[in-house]
């Protein structure tokens, strides 16, 4: 049972950033270059300032790990340090007699006055394909409806190596990509801007512990290598993707941009929301077997906002639907000896549920363009239009305990 916590920081109702959360991010202000912070309510705790004042003595004595443009050096200090810092911050934020309370005017920065940055330096990025509902829907649309899943899908967490250089933080606009497509009424491919631009509702985890080449991580040890989670929008150009993906899979249809939320929610903060993962049948090979609850009950939403109009919710899903869990993903990723590094990002793949309103992409919501999605301004969508903003939100809640991810928001600009 999670201990009841309180704080002297005023927390708005339904805030994602409660005392139970304390996610990490990188922020800057008019007066300070990018540095590490922790979100609480509508504020950011300036970790560099707090450490400089000696408030983290015995936990972290070297404040320079917080005075950097990425969290990688801090994350590299290890799981014990993450946990000790979390407990120390809870102590400081709970006690109105603490030195942090006395220094709050300098230690707390209003989020509205800060600019958020990509929280980690991402060396490598992997995107999985771990929702059975999503994979089944795609198989029904493009292959045999009676045999929607390929023979390997229930035996391995399918994934591909993506492009880390084009991952951007929430708030960064994305240009509509151009590339080769082959329209149904054309005998040869054409070069054009994508006409079937899509979002993919995903979450991603950030690697928190590096491995050496040749070293495999077991499902038992996998969570010790995971720092935390973010919301993730894996933008997809479906027409480019359809033409290029055979025989080697995603390329230009995916690598033009992915968006992630700025706050990394730690696994420790998500502990109260553990649930059983879906039953796996047939039985997996021994290296993919695991014990305990590896799923997390995280509610997810997607909104589309046309320019100069209000947003419309188009999807409600949940991370607990994932067939393959994070421990299995990391175990499979490293079983061949592939090394991973602190700051690497591994995305879940599109998160869809069984019901139509739980489909995590426009491809599924419109069923390949056969149906339209009505928006509040009276317009309709099959795929995304220029100047549409896509907003994804996520939070977990159990009684009074709420832990949220904020949002990942990006606007589609016309092709360059």
C-alpha positions, -999 to +999 in steps of 0.1 A: +000+000+000+014+034-010+020+057+019-001+089+020+019+119+010+013+156+013+032+187+001+034+224+009+033+231-029-002+240-041-013+213-065-042+220-089-070+195-090-063+166-115-027+178-119-004+152-135+025+163-114+016+153-078+039+146-049+036+109-059+051+116-094+081+139-094+092+133-130+125+145-144+131+169-173+154+195-188+143+231-187+157+265-194+146+301-185+155+336-196+182+335-169+194+300-171+207+276-198+192+241-199+194+222-166+177+194-148+144+198-129+116+179-113+079+188-120+055+193-091+021+211-096+027+241-119+063+244-108+097+229-115+122+222-088+156+235-100+178+205-090+211+223-097+201+251-073+189+227-047+221+207-049+243+238-048+226+248-016+236+215+000+200+202+003+209+169-014+240+162+008+245+125+012+225+117-019+242+137-047+271+160-038+282+169-073+258+195-086+273+195-121+252+164-131+222+187-130+238+216-148+237+199-182+215+199-213+206+162-208+198+138-180+222+111-191+250+118-165+224+118-137+207+087-149+241+069-151+245+073-113+222+042-110+189+030-096+199+034-059+207+071-065+174+077-084+155+062-054+174+081-028+169+114-046+132+107-050+128+100-013+149+131-004+127+153-026+095+139-011+109+147+023+119+183+013+086+189-005+065+175+024+081+194+053+071+230+055+100+235+079+125+223+053+152+245+039+136+240+005+105+257+017+126+286+030+142+288-005+111+282-025+111+316-043+145+307-058+142+269-060+108+267-077+104+279-113+069+284-128+064+260-157+049+288-177+082+307-175+103+277-186+111+261-220+112+224-220+139+204-239+145+169-250+154+153-217+180+128-228+207+125-254+193+096-275+220+075-290+197+048-304+160+044-309+140+012-313+103+010-322+084-022-313+051-035-326+037-049-294-001-043-294-019-074-306-050-054-314-030-029-336-011-057-353-044-076-360-061-045-374-032-038-397-031-075-408-069-074-415-065-043-437-035-053-457-033-090-456-056-120-449-084-111-424-085-147-414-047-148-407-041-112-397-010-119-376+022-131-392+035-165-379+063-149-358+042-123-340+032-143-309+067-156-305+089-125-306+085-088-297+088-075-333+106-043-337+129-022-359+157+002-355+145+038-360+162+072-364+172+089-331+182+122-348+146+131-357+131+126-323+119+160-310+104+173-278+067+182-274+059+215-290+082+211-320+064+214-353+067+186-379+067+192-417+046+169-438+072+145-454+078+140-491+088+107-508+078+080-532+043+067-532+024+045-556-013+055-559-037+027-567-045+042-600-009+046-611+013+019-627+045+036-616+055+054-584+053+092-580+072+117-559+050+139-537+041+151-503+025+124-482-013+124-485-019+098-457-001+114-427-009+097-394-001+097-357+007+066-337-002+066-300+028+051-282+047+052-250+085+047-247+109+038-220+144+053-215+173+030-209+189+037-175+218+013-174+242+005-202+253-030-212+284-043-229+285-059-264+277-096-260+258-091-227+221-101-225+196-087-201+171-111-186+134-103-180+142-106-143+168-079-145+153-058-173+135-032-151+168-024-134+179-011-168+148+011-173+149+047-159+113+057-168+086+063-194+074+091-217+045+096-241+056+091-277+040+100-311+056+080-339+045+100-369+038+078-400+034+086-437+012+056-446+014+060-484+052+062-483+053+033-458+031+011-479+053+014-510+086+010-493+082-014-464+086-046-485+111-062-482+130-044-453+104-026-434+099+011-422+122+038-436+112+072-449+076+066-439+087+068-403+121+085-398+110+121-407+100+127-371+089+113-337+077+134-308+081+127-271+069+143-239+095+163-219+089+147-185+103+112-177+081+094-152+101+069-132+092+032-128+092+038-090+064+064-094+044+039-115+046+011-089+010+015-076-004+010-111+011-024-119-013-049-135-011-083-151-002-083-188-025-101-213-022-139-213+003-150-239-006-180-260+013-200-273+038-202-245+069-181-251+105-194-252+122-195-218+142-163-222+110-144-226+092-159-196+088-135-166+073-134-132+051-108-116+030-079-129+047-063-158+019-042-172+009-007-161-026+008-160-020+041-178-050+058-194-042+074-228-060+100-250-054+115-284-069+148-296-068+166-330-070+203-330-075+221-364-060+255-367-082+282-350-105+256-336-111+236-305-096+201-300-116+168-305-108+136-286-105+109-312-090+080-292-090+066-256-067+037-250-046+021-222-010+010-219-021-022-201-033-036-234+003-043-245+008-080-254+046-077-251+058-059-219+089-038-215+109-065-197+103-088-227+112-061-252+145-054-235+153-091-230+146-098-267+165-067-279+197-078-260+195-116-263+218-116-293+244-095-275+232-061-288+245-035-263+222-007-250+232+027-236+219+051-211+195+075-229+184+050-255+147+052-263+125+022-269+089+028-281+060+004-276+044+005-310+009+018-315-013+011-285-048+000-295-076-017-276-104-039-288-130-012-292-131+012-321-126+043-299-094+026-286-076+024-319-043+043-316-039+056-352-059+073-379-052+042-401-073+022-378-098+049-368-107+055-404-101+018-413-076+026-441-095+057-452-129+041-456-145+059-427-143+096-415-137+109-381-159+140-372-144+169-354-161+195-333-157+223-359-178+203-383-148+191-404-139+155-409-107+136-411-095+103-426-058+113-422-041+144-408-043+177-427-018+206-427-019+228-396-036+201-375-022+198-340-021+163-324-021+162-286-015+130-266-021+128-229-016+100-203-020+094-166-025+067-141-048+070-111-057+048-081-079+065-055-060+097-044-028+087-062-024+103-096+007+101-117+006+118-152+029+124-181+017+158-192+013+158-229+031+155-262+018+181-287+030+188-322+016+207-352+018+195-388+032+221-411+030+220-449+057+201-468+089+222-474 
